[in-house]
Amino acid sequence: MEQETHMNNKGSGLTPAQALDKLDALYEQSVVALRNAIGKYITSGELPDENARKQGLFVYPSLTKT
């Protein structure tokens, strides 16, 4: 499954409802990625890809109002 880069993922021009929907989707992607990585580590000892981690695979999104 291809992961969307989480860091610096701007959502300018979104309505409040759209922003919350996007925030929820990004959060769920991070949770799924973390669960999958933990499962792989438990079953095989495989660590998450370092580049994917640097790109924000497990970064939980934040919402900033400007």
Backbone hydrogen bonds, N-H to C=O, Kabsch-Sander energy under -0.5 kcal/mol:
donor,donor_aa,acceptor,acceptor_aa,energy
6,H,55,Q,-0.7
7,M,55,Q,-0.8
9,N,6,H,-1.0
10,K,8,N,-1.3
14,L,11,G,-1.3
19,A,15,T,-2.7
20,L,16,P,-2.3
21,D,17,A,-2.2
22,K,18,Q,-2.6
23,L,19,A,-2.6
24,D,20,L,-2.5
25,A,21,D,-2.3
26,L,22,K,-2.6
27,Y,23,L,-2.3
28,E,24,D,-2.5
29,Q,25,A,-2.2
30,S,26,L,-1.9
31,V,27,Y,-2.4
32,V,28,E,-2.6
33,A,29,Q,-2.4
34,L,30,S,-2.5
35,R,31,V,-2.7
36,N,32,V,-2.6
37,A,33,A,-2.3
38,I,34,L,-2.6
39,G,35,R,-2.5
40,K,36,N,-2.4
41,Y,37,A,-2.3
42,I,38,I,-2.6
43,T,39,G,-2.4
44,S,40,K,-2.7
45,G,40,K,-0.7
45,G,41,Y,-1.5
46,E,40,K,-1.0
53,R,49,D,-2.1
54,K,50,E,-2.3
55,Q,51,N,-1.7
56,G,53,R,-1.4
57,L,52,A,-2.1
59,V,56,G,-1.4
64,T,62,S,-0.5
66,T,64,T,-0.5
